[in-house]
Amino acid sequence: MKRKFRYTEGFTLVELLIVIALIAILAVGILATINPVEQRNKATDANTLNDAGEVLNAYERYYANSNAYPWMIVDNSILIDNEFGTVSNRVGAGLCGTNVAGPTTQSLCSAYDYQGGLIATDELKASFLNKGYTYNSTSVPSGTTYNDLNMLYVYKADSTSNNSIYVCHVPKAKANRTSANRLKILTFDANGAPDSIADAPSVAFDGSGNPLNPYTFESLATSLFKCVP
């Protein structure tokens, strides 16, 4: 007795293309939700903000022990109630230092891992020097590129304001560049150090809270900053 085989048609090319298209749409939607680059940038921002908080606390401990901030030790003409600004890869910030005699507060560190005042007094661990905040164009580990958008920016208000110290960075994640994040505007002097700070609500934002031009975050002049405190 012969068996009868029933012929069943497979998927047509059109059906396969439709299934592939649906899978692609779902994949794009999942990637848009997860967005690994954005998630990595969020993690970087969280770490940087935590580091900025460590630096700020180190300044207060340093002052409690020395009755001065690191920039006052380097240049004693800068008094406690003066406005002051510097960058994390400069001697005045106290993270890294220099082996050159008579540096100014805005002198670049002679090497990214040359210990500054905060490290030398154990207010911060020496491993902090490997985080990238002390790199400069002439002092970077092999294979590393210097970028001023990766630095910490220190600003101290004068006594006519609130006398507070701010440690700021440029946020990398788009989610951290919105009006909901209490961003600051920093302006810079001829040395590239912060010389004023203001709240960012004066900036124009779009309907999603994203800052409008010129805030492209491609340079210091076109960036807003996240600061502690």
C-alpha positions in Angstrom: 0.0 0.0 0.0 1.5 3.3 -1.1 1.6 6.1 1.4 0.3 9.4 0.3 2.5 12.5 1.1 0.8 15.7 1.5 2.8 18.6 0.0 2.9 21.6 2.3 4.1 24.9 0.9 6.8 26.8 2.7 7.0 30.5 3.4 6.9 32.8 0.4 9.7 35.3 -0.1 7.3 38.1 0.7 6.3 36.5 4.0 10.0 36.0 4.9 10.7 39.7 4.1 7.8 40.8 6.3 9.1 38.7 9.2 12.7 40.0 8.8 11.4 43.6 8.7 9.4 43.1 11.9 12.4 41.6 13.6 14.5 44.6 12.5 11.9 47.0 13.8 11.8 45.3 17.1 15.6 45.2 17.3 15.9 48.9 16.5 13.3 49.6 19.2 15.1 47.6 21.8 18.5 49.2 20.9 16.8 52.7 21.1 15.6 51.8 24.6 18.8 50.2 25.8 21.2 52.5 23.8 24.5 51.0 25.1 26.5 54.2 24.3 24.1 56.3 26.4 24.1 53.8 29.2 28.0 53.9 29.2 27.9 57.7 29.2 25.5 57.6 32.1 27.8 55.4 34.1 30.8 57.6 33.2 28.9 60.7 34.4 27.9 59.0 37.7 31.5 58.0 38.3 32.8 61.5 37.4 30.2 63.2 39.7 31.3 60.9 42.5 34.9 61.8 41.9 34.0 65.5 41.9 32.4 65.0 45.3 35.5 63.3 46.6 37.7 66.2 45.4 35.3 68.7 47.1 35.4 66.8 50.4 39.2 66.6 50.1 39.4 70.4 49.8 37.5 70.9 53.0 39.6 68.4 54.9 42.8 70.0 53.5 41.6 73.4 54.7 40.7 72.0 58.1 44.2 70.7 58.5 46.2 73.4 56.8 44.0 76.5 57.2 44.5 77.0 53.4 43.4 75.5 50.1 46.0 74.0 47.7 46.0 77.1 45.5 46.8 79.2 48.5 49.9 77.1 49.3 51.1 77.5 45.7 50.4 81.3 45.6 49.9 82.9 48.9 48.6 86.1 47.3 45.3 84.3 46.8 43.3 84.7 50.0 40.5 82.7 51.4 37.7 85.2 50.4 38.9 85.7 46.8 37.2 84.3 43.8 39.3 81.6 42.2 39.2 79.1 39.4 41.4 76.3 38.1 41.5 73.0 36.2 42.2 69.5 37.6 45.5 69.2 35.6 47.0 72.4 37.0 49.1 72.8 40.1 46.5 75.0 41.9 43.9 72.2 41.9 46.1 70.2 44.2 45.6 66.9 42.4 48.9 66.8 40.5 52.0 68.9 40.9 55.3 69.9 39.3 59.0 69.5 39.8 59.7 72.9 38.5 60.5 75.6 41.1 58.2 78.5 41.5 55.0 77.3 39.7 51.9 79.5 39.5 48.5 78.1 40.4 47.7 77.8 36.7 50.9 76.0 35.8 50.3 72.6 34.1 51.5 69.6 36.2 54.8 68.3 35.0 53.4 64.8 34.8 49.9 63.5 35.2 51.0 61.2 38.1 53.2 63.7 39.9 51.5 64.1 43.3 49.9 67.4 44.2 48.8 68.7 47.6 45.7 66.7 48.0 47.6 63.4 47.2 50.7 64.3 49.2 48.6 64.9 52.3 46.6 61.7 51.8 43.4 63.6 51.4 43.0 61.6 48.2 44.6 58.3 47.2 47.4 58.3 44.7 45.3 56.0 42.5 43.1 59.1 41.8 45.8 60.2 39.4 45.0 57.4 37.0 41.4 58.5 36.5 42.4 60.9 33.7 41.6 64.3 35.4 45.3 65.2 35.5 46.3 64.5 31.9 47.4 67.3 29.7 48.6 67.6 26.1 52.2 66.8 27.0 51.6 64.4 29.8 49.4 61.4 29.0 49.8 57.6 29.3 50.8 55.8 26.1 47.8 55.5 23.8 45.8 58.1 25.6 44.5 61.4 24.0 44.1 64.5 26.0 40.6 66.1 25.9 39.7 69.2 28.0 36.1 68.0 28.1 37.3 65.2 30.4 38.8 67.5 33.1 37.3 68.7 36.4 36.8 72.5 36.7 37.2 74.1 40.1 35.5 77.4 40.9 35.5 79.2 44.3 33.0 82.0 44.8 34.2 85.1 46.6 32.9 86.3 50.0 30.4 88.6 48.5 28.6 85.5 47.1 28.4 82.3 49.1 32.1 81.5 49.3 31.3 78.0 48.1 33.6 75.8 46.1 32.2 74.0 43.0 33.8 71.1 41.3 32.3 70.7 37.8 32.5 68.5 34.7 30.9 68.3 31.3 28.2 65.6 31.3 28.5 63.1 28.5 25.1 61.4 28.6 22.3 63.3 26.7 19.9 62.5 29.6 22.2 64.5 31.9 22.3 67.5 29.6 18.7 68.6 30.1 17.1 71.4 32.1 16.1 68.9 34.8 19.7 68.4 35.9 20.5 71.8 37.5 23.3 72.5 35.0 25.7 75.5 35.4 27.2 77.9 33.0 30.9 78.5 33.4 32.9 81.2 31.7 36.7 81.1 31.4 39.5 83.6 31.7 42.5 84.0 29.4 44.2 81.1 31.2 41.3 78.8 30.5 40.3 78.7 34.2 36.7 79.3 35.3 36.1 82.9 36.3 32.3 82.9 36.8 29.5 80.4 37.5 25.7 80.8 37.0 22.6 78.6 36.9 21.7 77.4 33.4 17.9 78.2 33.5 18.8 81.4 31.5 19.6 79.1 28.6 17.0 78.4 26.0 15.8 74.8 26.1 13.6 72.9 23.6 10.3 71.1 24.5 12.3 68.1 25.7 14.5 70.1 28.0 17.5 69.9 25.7 19.6 73.1 25.5 19.5 74.9 22.2 22.5 76.2 20.2 25.2 77.1 20.8 25.3 74.3 23.4 26.6 71.5 21.3 29.0 70.2 24.1 31.8 70.0 21.5 34.0 72.5 23.4 34.1 74.3 26.8 32.5 77.4 25.3 29.6 75.3 24.0 29.1 73.1 27.1 27.0 73.3 30.2 28.4 71.8 33.4 27.2 69.5 36.2 28.7 70.6 39.5 28.9 69.6 43.2 27.7 70.7 45.5 
